[in-house]
């Protein structure tokens, strides 16, 4: 079954239910389906080739969701182009994937070169030729030609790897999107009463919650670039039951929230970065027993493992990312592909229909990553006797100091328990004596006066001398990318520049 069919079936079953809303108003399933199918027919009129690419550069809006669904209905491949990426990066993505159509917000059109693609502008106030509204109006009542592509065909090309090397175009097939939808419906108990607040960028993790919500008959409320207090107000106004947010945004919401931030919330799913156990506990105290998380990659979108809210309330689960999800197999393998026993650390691997089909135009990297049916994630972790996965970091992030392996996440968790520490990142830099030396970068809470020496002593008591950072660098604010992930490569470079010459 193709992912778009979930939505179209629901539109037939409950045409008068509200499917989508934003500041511009509401759309029922019937109205949204009419717009989606008309736009899909318009896309096919521009380019009838099945499986051709459609780039989409837009901020969150109902029109953004409509364009994404229309791309699916037209049998085309979605290429998300995050507007806040630099022009050079966006031009590289467009040139690499060669879309025949690019849909863009009016404010985003000058942020990239369409490189010959037909440009469709999102401008709700205009029905002129070349606008999304114009294309919908010109094709209203028409239907796209059926998509007969197999489930192995590509639904999206999403880019990954920019923080550690050249980004790679991940080909996500229909089967991966269908698997993700069914898995989320199962684990989060989604149904017609659900209200999904799409507040984080749709170009990223939020997109993986659109098909599941619509498949279950729920409603999507789309907001864009809201301040924390405004997001909380959206929680209340829309009766939000489900939302996906990065940890950094959740921290800001915690600071802005009152004693009853959202009585309807059932699943506050964090992702895109880790949360330390004490921060999880604090979020649960603020929002109630609603926090959940999943572990995935662009190569296996969103939900290799999952911890639903009731399980995350248990102390023993807060340092984990849960157990294997409904339709995905999990294993810890060594370098030769052998399964490791429970409790031993190795590479986290997954297999099943959730996996990508490969990297766009990169067979060599595909062969390195998909081995004997397994996705070699590059993440290190261990599975306990209950089946819960604890991540230890990326394989390239392991610090080998004096012959000992130090996993940054262990040291980060220890330093994170210090009451004056707001955020922390641990990494290694080259060292003549130790091979690599453990370093940490710490952002203190406002008004804190803790010293580097005090933090080093605190870490030594918690993790012992081998894992204790040789240096701790204090930052007023740790550098992060646009999605809230700490930029460890930048921290490594800055720490290496400060290190004394050997």
C-alpha positions in Angstrom: 0.0 0.0 0.0 1.3 3.4 -1.0 1.5 6.0 1.8 -0.8 8.5 0.1 -3.6 5.9 0.1 -3.9 6.1 3.9 -5.0 9.7 3.5 -7.2 9.2 0.5 -9.0 6.3 2.2 -9.6 8.4 5.3 -11.0 11.2 3.1 -13.5 8.7 1.7 -14.5 7.4 5.1 -14.8 10.7 7.0 -15.0 13.5 4.4 -16.4 16.1 6.7 -13.9 15.7 9.5 -11.3 18.4 9.9 -8.0 17.2 8.5 -5.7 20.3 8.5 -5.7 23.8 10.0 -3.4 26.8 10.3 -3.8 30.5 10.8 -5.6 30.7 7.5 -8.4 28.4 8.6 -9.5 24.7 8.5 -9.7 22.1 5.7 -11.9 19.0 5.9 -10.6 15.7 4.6 -12.8 16.2 1.5 -11.5 19.8 0.8 -7.9 18.8 1.4 -8.2 15.8 -0.8 -9.7 18.0 -3.6 -6.7 20.4 -3.3 -4.1 17.6 -3.1 -5.5 15.7 -6.2 -5.8 18.9 -8.2 -2.2 19.9 -7.4 -1.0 16.4 -8.1 -2.7 16.6 -11.5 -1.0 19.9 -12.1 2.4 18.5 -11.2 1.9 15.7 -13.7 0.9 18.2 -16.3 4.3 19.9 -15.8 6.2 16.7 -15.8 4.3 13.3 -16.4 7.4 11.2 -15.6 6.7 8.8 -12.7 9.3 9.1 -10.0 10.7 12.5 -10.9 11.7 14.8 -8.1 9.8 17.7 -6.5 11.9 20.1 -4.3 10.0 21.8 -1.6 11.4 24.9 0.2 8.9 26.3 2.6 8.2 27.1 6.2 5.4 25.4 8.0 1.9 26.0 6.6 -1.1 24.1 5.4 0.1 24.8 1.8 3.4 23.1 2.7 1.5 20.0 3.8 -0.7 20.2 0.7 2.3 20.3 -1.6 3.9 17.4 0.2 0.8 15.2 -0.1 0.4 16.3 -3.7 3.9 15.2 -4.5 3.0 11.8 -3.1 -0.3 11.6 -5.0 1.5 12.5 -8.3 3.9 9.5 -7.9 6.8 11.8 -7.4 9.8 12.0 -5.0 9.8 14.6 -2.3 13.1 16.5 -1.8 12.8 18.7 1.3 14.9 21.9 1.0 15.1 23.5 4.5 14.9 27.3 3.9 17.4 28.1 6.6 20.1 26.1 4.9 22.7 28.3 3.2 22.4 29.0 -0.5 25.4 26.9 -1.4 23.9 23.9 0.4 20.5 24.3 -1.2 22.0 24.8 -4.7 24.0 21.6 -4.1 20.9 19.7 -3.2 19.0 20.9 -6.2 21.8 20.2 -8.5 22.4 16.7 -7.1 18.7 15.6 -7.2 17.7 17.4 -10.4 14.1 18.1 -9.5 11.8 19.0 -12.5 9.6 21.0 -10.1 10.5 23.2 -7.1 7.7 24.5 -4.8 8.8 27.4 -2.7 7.4 30.1 -0.3 7.5 33.5 -1.9 10.0 34.6 0.7 12.2 31.6 0.0 12.5 31.9 -3.8 15.7 33.9 -3.8 17.4 31.4 -1.4 18.4 29.0 -4.1 18.8 28.5 -7.9 16.0 26.3 -9.4 18.5 25.3 -12.1 15.9 24.8 -14.8 13.2 23.3 -12.7 9.6 24.7 -13.0 9.1 27.0 -10.1 5.7 26.9 -8.2 5.4 29.7 -5.7 3.4 29.4 -2.4 1.5 32.7 -2.2 -2.0 32.3 -0.8 -2.9 35.8 -2.0 -2.2 35.0 -5.6 -3.9 32.7 -8.2 -1.6 33.7 -11.0 0.1 31.2 -13.3 3.1 29.7 -11.5 1.6 29.9 -8.1 0.3 27.0 -6.0 -3.2 28.5 -5.9 -3.2 29.0 -9.6 -2.1 25.4 -10.3 -4.9 24.1 -8.0 -7.5 26.3 -9.5 -6.5 25.3 -13.1 -6.8 21.6 -12.2 -9.7 21.5 -9.7 -11.8 18.4 -10.3 -9.0 16.6 -12.2 -7.3 13.5 -10.9 -3.6 12.4 -11.3 -2.8 9.4 -13.3 -2.5 6.3 -11.1 0.8 5.6 -9.5 1.8 2.0 -10.3 5.3 2.2 -8.9 6.3 -0.7 -6.6 6.7 -0.4 -2.8 10.4 -0.3 -3.3 10.2 2.9 -5.3 11.5 6.1 -3.7 9.1 8.4 -1.8 11.6 10.9 -0.6 15.3 11.8 -0.8 16.3 13.4 2.5 19.8 14.6 3.2 21.9 13.5 6.2 25.5 13.6 7.4 26.2 17.4 7.1 27.7 17.7 10.6 30.4 15.0 10.0 31.0 15.0 6.3 29.4 15.6 2.9 25.6 15.2 3.2 24.2 12.0 1.6 20.8 11.7 -0.1 18.9 9.0 1.6 16.3 7.3 -0.6 13.3 6.5 1.6 11.0 4.0 -0.2 7.2 3.7 0.0 7.5 0.7 2.2 9.5 2.7 4.8 6.9 5.4 5.0 4.1 2.8 5.3 6.0 1.0 8.0 6.6 4.2 9.9 2.9 5.1 9.7 1.7 1.7 11.0 4.3 1.7 13.7 3.5 5.1 15.1 -0.3 4.4 15.1 0.4 1.2 17.1 2.9 2.6 19.6 1.2 6.0 20.2 -2.3 4.7 20.0 -3.3 7.3 17.3 -7.0 7.7 16.4 -9.6 10.2 15.1 -9.5 12.2 18.4 -5.8 13.0 18.0 -4.6 16.5 17.3 -1.0 16.8 16.0 0.7 20.1 16.5 3.2 20.5 13.7 5.5 23.1 15.2 9.0 21.8 14.4 10.1 22.1 10.7 8.1 19.8 8.3 11.2 19.4 6.2 12.6 17.3 9.1 11.2 15.0 11.7 7.8 16.5 11.9 7.1 15.2 8.4 7.1 11.6 9.7 4.0 12.3 11.8 1.8 13.6 9.0 0.8 10.4 7.3 0.3 8.5 10.6 -2.0 11.3 11.9 -4.1 11.4 8.7 -4.2 7.6 8.4 -5.7 7.5 11.9 -8.3 10.1 11.1 -6.7 12.8 13.3 -6.2 16.5 12.7 -3.0 18.4 12.0 -2.6 21.9 13.2 0.4 23.7 11.5 2.2 26.6 13.2 5.5 28.3 12.2 8.4 29.8 14.1 6.4 30.3 17.3 8.0 31.5 20.5 7.7 29.1 23.5 4.8 30.8 25.1 3.0 30.8 21.7 3.6 27.1 21.3 2.1 26.5 24.7 -0.9 28.6 23.7 -1.2 26.5 20.6 -1.3 23.4 22.8 -4.3 24.7 24.6 -6.1 26.3 21.6 -5.9 23.2 19.3 -6.4 20.7 22.1 -3.1 19.1 21.1 -2.6 15.4 21.9 0.6 14.8 20.0 3.6 16.8 19.0 7.2 16.1 18.1 9.9 18.6 19.3 13.7 18.6 19.7 14.9 18.7 23.3 16.1 22.3 23.1 12.6 23.4 22.3 11.2 21.3 25.2 13.6 23.0 27.6 12.3 26.4 26.5 8.7 25.2 26.9 9.5 24.0 30.4 10.8 27.5 31.4 7.7 29.1 29.9 5.0 26.6 31.1 2.7 27.2 34.0 1.3 24.5 36.3 -1.2 23.1 33.8 0.4 23.7 30.4 -1.8 21.3 28.3 -4.4 19.0 29.8 -5.1 17.2 26.5 -1.5 16.3 25.7 -0.8 12.5 25.5 2.4 12.1 23.5 5.1 14.8 23.7 7.7 13.0 21.6 11.3 14.3 21.7 13.8 13.5 19.1 16.7 14.8 17.1 19.0 14.7 20.1 19.3 13.1 23.5 17.8 14.1 26.8 19.5 13.3 30.0 17.5 11.3 32.6 17.3 14.3 35.0 15.9 16.5 32.2 13.4 13.9 31.3 12.3 13.7 34.9 12.0 17.5 35.0 9.9 17.5 31.8 7.6 14.9 33.2 7.1 16.9 36.4 6.2 19.9 34.3 4.0 18.3 31.6 2.9 15.1 33.3 3.3 11.5 32.2 3.3 12.4 28.5 6.9 12.4 27.4 8.0 9.7 24.9 10.9 9.2 22.5 12.0 7.1 19.7 15.3 6.3 18.1 15.8 6.4 14.3 17.8 7.8 11.5 17.1 9.3 8.2 18.1 5.9 6.9 15.4 4.3 9.0 13.0 7.1 9.7 12.1 8.0 13.2 11.2 4.7 15.0 13.7 1.9 15.1 13.0 1.8 18.8 10.4 3.5 20.9 9.7 4.3 24.6 6.0 5.2 25.1 5.1 7.6 27.9 4.1 5.0 30.5 7.5 3.2 30.0 9.5 6.4 30.1 8.0 7.2 33.6 10.1 4.4 35.0 13.6 5.3 36.4 15.3 2.3 34.7 14.1 3.4 31.3 15.0 7.1 31.2 18.6 6.5 30.0 17.4 4.2 27.2 15.7 4.8 23.8 13.4 1.9 24.3 12.8 -1.5 22.7 12.6 -2.5 19.0 9.4 -1.1 17.4 6.6 -3.2 16.0 8.0 -4.0 12.5 11.7 -3.6 12.9 14.4 -6.0 14.2 17.3 -4.7 16.3 20.7 -6.2 17.0 24.1 -5.2 18.4 26.8 -6.5 16.0 30.6 -6.5 16.1 32.8 -5.3 13.2 32.4 -8.7 11.5 28.7 -8.8 11.7 28.4 -11.2 14.6 25.7 -10.6 17.2 27.0 -9.6 20.6 25.5 -10.8 23.9 23.2 -8.7 26.1 25.0 -5.9 27.8 28.0 -5.7 25.4 28.6 -2.6 23.4 28.7 -2.7 19.7 27.2 -1.2 16.6 23.4 -0.7 16.6 22.0 -2.4 13.5 18.4 -2.7 12.2 16.6 -4.6 9.5 13.1 -4.6 8.1 10.8 -2.6 5.9 11.6 0.7 7.7 15.1 0.8 6.1 16.2 3.1 3.2 16.9 1.5 -0.2 20.2 3.3 -0.4 22.0 6.6 -1.0 21.1 8.6 -4.1 23.8 8.0 -6.7 26.2 6.6 -4.2 26.4 2.8 -4.5 29.7 2.6 -2.6 28.4 4.2 0.5 25.2 2.2 0.2 27.2 -1.0 0.2 29.0 0.1 3.3 25.8 0.9 5.2 23.4 -1.9 4.1 25.2 -5.1 4.8 23.5 -8.6 4.6 20.2 -6.9 5.0 21.2 -4.9 8.1 21.5 -1.1 8.4 24.8 -0.4 10.0 23.8 2.8 11.8 27.3 3.9 13.0 25.8 4.3 16.5 27.2 2.4 19.4 24.9 0.9 22.0 24.0 -2.0 24.2 20.8 -3.9 24.8 19.9 -5.1 28.3 18.1 -8.3 29.3 14.7 -6.6 28.9 15.4 -5.5 25.3 16.0 -1.8 26.0 18.6 -0.1 24.0 21.1 2.4 25.6 23.1 4.5 23.1 26.7 5.2 23.7 27.3 7.6 20.9 28.6 7.5 17.3 31.3 4.9 16.6 33.6 7.7 15.4 33.0 9.6 18.7 34.4 7.0 21.0 37.5 8.5 22.7 40.3 6.0 23.0 42.5 7.4 25.8 45.5 5.5 27.1 44.1 2.3 25.6 40.7 2.7 27.2 37.4 3.3 25.4 35.4 6.2 26.8 31.9 6.7 25.6 31.0 10.4 25.6 27.4 9.8 26.7 28.6 8.3 30.0 30.6 11.4 30.9 27.8 13.7 29.6 25.3 12.0 31.9 27.6 12.4 34.9 28.4 16.0 34.3 24.7 16.7 33.6 23.8 15.7 37.1 25.7 18.7 38.5 23.1 21.3 39.6 24.9 24.1 37.8 25.2 22.4 34.4 22.6 23.3 31.8 24.1 21.5 28.8 27.2 19.5 28.1 29.1 17.9 25.2 32.0 15.5 25.6 34.6 14.6 22.9 38.2 13.7 22.3 41.1 15.6 20.8 44.5 14.3 19.8 47.0 14.1 22.6 50.7 13.1 22.5 50.6 11.3 25.8 47.2 9.6 25.8 46.5 9.3 22.0 43.3 11.1 22.7 42.3 13.2 25.6 38.8 13.5 27.0 37.5 17.1 26.9 34.1 18.6 27.8 32.3 21.8 26.8 29.8 23.0 29.4 27.1 25.6 29.4 26.3 26.7 33.0 22.9 27.7 34.3 22.4 31.5 34.5 24.0 32.8 37.7 26.1 29.7 38.4 29.6 30.2 39.7 31.0 26.7 39.4 34.6 26.5 38.3 36.3 24.1 35.8 38.3 22.5 38.7 35.1 21.9 40.6 33.5 20.2 37.6 36.5 18.0 37.0 36.4 16.9 40.6 32.7 16.2 40.3 33.3 14.1 37.2 36.1 12.2 38.8 33.9 11.2 41.7 31.2 10.1 39.3 33.1 8.2 36.6 36.6 7.7 37.8 39.9 9.1 36.5 40.0 7.4 33.1 36.8 9.0 31.9 37.3 12.3 33.7 37.9 15.2 31.2 41.4 16.5 31.1 39.9 19.9 30.4 36.4 21.5 30.7 35.7 24.5 28.5 33.0 26.9 29.8 30.6 28.5 27.2 27.9 31.1 27.7 26.0 29.1 25.1 27.0 25.9 23.4 27.0 26.2 19.5 24.1 24.4 17.9 22.9 23.9 14.4 19.4 25.1 13.2 17.8 21.9 14.6 19.3 22.3 18.1 22.0 19.7 17.8 25.3 20.6 19.5 28.1 21.1 17.0 30.8 18.8 18.4 33.2 19.2 15.5 33.3 22.9 16.1 33.9 22.3 19.9 36.7 19.9 19.0 38.4 22.4 16.8 38.2 25.1 19.4 39.4 22.8 22.2 42.4 21.7 20.0 43.3 25.3 19.3 43.4 26.0 23.1 45.5 22.9 23.9 49.2 23.5 24.7 51.6 22.4 22.1 53.2 19.0 22.8 
